[in-house]
Amino acid sequence: MPGMISHNARVKDVSTGRGLLTVWLDDGRILSLPLAWYPSLKESSAAERSIWRKCGGGRGIHWPAIDYDLDVEGLLKGARERPSILEFTRRYRTRKRRARAGSSVGRGAGPRLATP
């Protein structure tokens, strides 16, 4: 559909309740996608999902607790999380838990959702 994707749309608010990832955009659109499409988010706790911030000039969403990013353009296209990302996120959480427990395990770069 022409005009569906907008490079100017920016994130206004985000919610991950009721099994949905809901994103309000500044142009009035509301995206509501199954949380199951983003297993890294689905597996994270509600507390981890509740802390997010805008990134990429508002064209993306970042969850610092799991070092996870999604971009508006990919969401508008219906892009789902790549299977390899979930394993990366699980390893990141394990390293973070070990670091909190006093281990010297380092921190890596976070996963990114590829735009189709």
C-alpha positions as CSV (number, residue, x, y, z in Angstrom):
1,M,0.0,0.0,0.0
2,P,1.5,3.3,-1.0
3,G,2.1,5.7,1.9
4,M,1.9,3.0,4.5
5,I,5.6,3.3,5.4
6,S,6.7,6.6,6.7
7,H,10.3,7.5,7.3
8,N,9.1,10.4,9.4
9,A,7.0,8.5,11.9
10,R,8.4,8.7,15.4
11,V,7.6,6.8,18.6
12,K,5.4,8.5,21.0
13,D,4.6,5.7,23.5
14,V,5.0,2.0,24.0
15,S,3.2,-0.7,25.9
16,T,3.8,-4.5,26.1
17,G,0.6,-5.6,28.0
18,R,-2.0,-8.3,27.2
19,G,0.4,-10.2,24.9
20,L,0.8,-7.3,22.5
21,L,3.5,-4.8,21.6
22,T,1.6,-1.6,21.1
23,V,3.4,1.5,19.7
24,W,1.8,4.9,19.4
25,L,3.3,7.0,16.6
26,D,3.4,10.8,16.5
27,D,1.4,10.8,13.2
28,G,-1.6,9.2,15.0
29,R,-1.1,5.6,14.0
30,I,-1.2,2.9,16.6
31,L,0.7,-0.3,15.9
32,S,-0.4,-3.4,17.8
33,L,1.6,-6.6,17.1
34,P,1.7,-9.9,18.8
35,L,4.4,-10.0,21.5
36,A,5.0,-13.6,20.3
37,W,6.6,-12.1,17.2
38,Y,9.4,-10.7,19.5
39,P,10.4,-13.6,21.7
40,S,13.2,-11.6,23.4
41,L,10.6,-9.2,24.7
42,K,8.1,-11.9,25.5
43,E,10.6,-13.8,27.6
44,S,11.7,-10.7,29.5
45,S,10.0,-9.6,32.6
46,A,7.2,-7.0,32.7
47,A,9.7,-4.8,34.7
48,E,12.3,-5.1,32.0
49,R,9.8,-4.3,29.3
50,S,8.4,-1.3,31.1
51,I,11.7,0.6,30.9
52,W,12.2,1.7,27.3
53,R,13.5,4.8,25.5
54,K,13.4,6.3,22.1
55,C,16.4,5.8,19.9
56,G,17.4,6.8,16.4
57,G,15.8,10.2,16.6
58,G,12.6,8.6,17.8
59,R,12.5,6.1,14.9
60,G,13.3,3.2,17.2
61,I,12.7,1.7,20.6
62,H,15.4,0.5,23.0
63,W,15.0,-1.6,26.1
64,P,18.1,-1.2,28.1
65,A,17.5,-4.0,30.6
66,I,17.8,-6.5,27.7
67,D,19.8,-4.4,25.3
68,Y,17.2,-4.8,22.6
69,D,16.1,-2.5,19.8
70,L,13.2,-2.3,17.3
71,D,12.8,0.2,14.5
72,V,9.5,1.8,13.4
73,E,10.0,1.0,9.8
74,G,10.4,-2.7,10.5
75,L,7.4,-2.7,12.8
76,L,5.3,-1.0,10.0
77,K,6.4,-3.7,7.6
78,G,5.5,-6.4,10.1
79,A,9.0,-7.6,10.5
80,R,9.4,-10.3,13.2
81,E,12.4,-11.0,15.4
82,R,15.1,-13.1,13.6
83,P,15.5,-16.5,15.4
84,S,19.1,-15.9,16.2
85,I,18.3,-12.8,18.2
86,L,16.5,-14.7,21.0
87,E,19.6,-16.8,21.7
88,F,21.7,-13.6,21.8
89,T,19.3,-12.0,24.2
90,R,19.4,-15.1,26.5
91,R,23.2,-15.0,26.6
92,Y,23.1,-11.3,27.3
93,R,20.7,-11.8,30.3
94,T,23.0,-14.6,31.6
95,R,26.0,-12.4,31.4
96,K,24.2,-9.6,33.1
97,R,23.0,-11.9,36.0
98,R,26.5,-13.1,36.5
99,A,27.9,-9.6,36.5
100,R,25.4,-8.6,39.2
101,A,26.4,-11.7,41.2
102,G,30.1,-10.5,41.1
103,S,31.4,-12.2,38.0
104,S,33.7,-10.3,35.6
105,V,31.8,-11.3,32.5
106,G,31.8,-8.4,30.0
107,R,28.9,-6.7,28.1
108,G,28.4,-7.1,24.4
109,A,26.5,-5.2,21.7
110,G,22.8,-5.7,21.7
111,P,20.6,-7.4,19.2
112,R,19.0,-5.6,16.3
113,L,15.9,-6.3,14.3
114,A,16.7,-6.4,10.6
115,T,14.4,-4.4,8.4
116,P,13.1,-6.7,5.6
